Amino acid sequence: MHKLPIPIWHALRDHTPYRGLGADHFTHRDPERAMRRMIKEANSLGMTVRFEPITA
């Protein structure tokens, strides 16, 4: 409940349009946490996940 009023208050106070952070904001902010969350979700579905770095 607290996440929505704060940006609304800033938009009204500063007279600026609302700009959402985007769907992948938290993934970019903390990628390790996002990976842990994906592994936990896959494990709860009975799967195992292995992440390997992409070599270019």
URJO-V48689 format. One record per residue. NEAR is the number of other C-alpha atoms within 10 Angstrom. Layout:
BEGIN
{{NEAR} {NEAR}}
END
This chain:
BEGIN
{{5} {6} {7} {8} {10} {10} {15} {15} {12} {13} {14} {11} {9} {9} {9} {10} {11} {12} {9} {8} {8} {7} {8} {9} {11} {12} {12} {11} {10} {10} {12} {11} {13} {15} {14} {11} {12} {13} {17} {15} {14} {13} {12} {10} {9} {8} {10} {11} {12} {5} {7} {6} {5} {5} {4} {3}}
END
